[in-house]
Amino acid sequence: MLADMHLGKTGYFRSKGIPIPATVMDADLQRLSLLIDTYQPETIVVAGDMFHHDYNADIDYFAAWRQRYNTTGFVLVPGNHDKLLNIDYQALNIKLTEKNICWSHSPLYTNLEKAPILL
């Protein structure tokens, strides 16, 4: 499970004149590659903001990287940034959730027996 990857942030900020090294996204994908190679997950769930804002060359770079891991499933619970984009998720082999899902860093209920099932 991942969240807030904001892929494409480098290209977006650079297009706005903010000097961010072009290697930021490469480093992010290298870390993700290491995790995938080490743990061999069948599916990675991204809890929002997989992409940042505006379609840019970083998305094409991700698409090329994605070919290397085409057997690893990606499921995206769209976040507010993802909703800003016109990305062909199917072409990137990313499934979108159709329902809203609630993720929490800490328990929402102290008595888990009474907690609703959210998935």
Buried (B, 14 or more C-beta within 10 A) or exposed (E): EBBEBBBBBBBBBBEEEEEBEEEBBBEBBEEBEEEBEEEEEEEBBBBBBBBBBBBBBBBEBBBEBBEEBEEBBBBBBBBEBBEBBEBEBEEBBBEEBEEEEEEEEEEEEEEEEEEEEEE
